[in-house]
């Protein structure tokens, strides 16, 4: 079994959230690592979290509304954040303490302490591991 695949599957959506406020997908369901990505509707639009490219995922995201930003929650999850941010012409949002991501993405970066933009989505983060 492959730890991390580089070609997306054809059926990535794994969950449509109750109430229609989000979707989750695993771009490579047969890989051992099974990295999940999410799109969450906030007060100011849709927030894409730790994204990996996958077929039809942009259709699911557009059903939620206008994208407000891309959030990276771990310095190891830069993944396809830059490509998503460029596609939707939004910034990548990083916790104030996080490093390493800037070198891996080609998109604007914005920092946050606890809340993603004006979304009402509060993120409880600490820096438990070296970045």
Secondary structure, DSSP 8 states (H G I E B T S, - for coil): --SS-SS--S--EEEE-GGGSEEEEETTTTSSS--EEEEEEETTEEEEES----TTHHHHHHHH--EEEEE--STT--TTHHHHHHHHT--EEEETT--SSGGG--S-EEEESSB-TTS--B------S--
